Amino acid sequence: MYPENIPAEQVVDALNSRFTQYFGEKKVLAKLSDGIVADAAAGGDKIKIRQGAMFSTRDIDLYEVHEGWCMSARR
């Protein structure tokens, strides 16, 4: 199993680091949000990560590929 032991702030940092390496500076951005119900939401060029939520390493990998790579392909 994949334990959900990574806080949202670390998820944002990890995703932004990966996105910068892959896309370049500020092309796709992850940010904390306290205004969403889901753990994560994507739209435009941003991925919102729910503040206070906990995530697994698998969640980070999935958000990177599905939300980041797929989002940039739609642009």
Stockholm file with secondary structure:
# STOCKHOLM 1.0

chainA/1-75         MYPENIPAEQVVDALNSRFTQYFGEKKVLAKLSDGIVADAAAGGDKIKIRQGAMFSTRDIDLYEVHEGWCMSARR
#=GR chainA/1-75 SS CCCCCEEHHHHHHHHHHHHHHHHCTTSSEEEEESSCSSSEEEETTEEEEETTCEECHHHHHHIIIIIIIHHHHHC
#=GC SS_cons        CCCCCEEHHHHHHHHHHHHHHHHCTTSSEEEEESSCSSSEEEETTEEEEETTCEECHHHHHHIIIIIIIHHHHHC
//
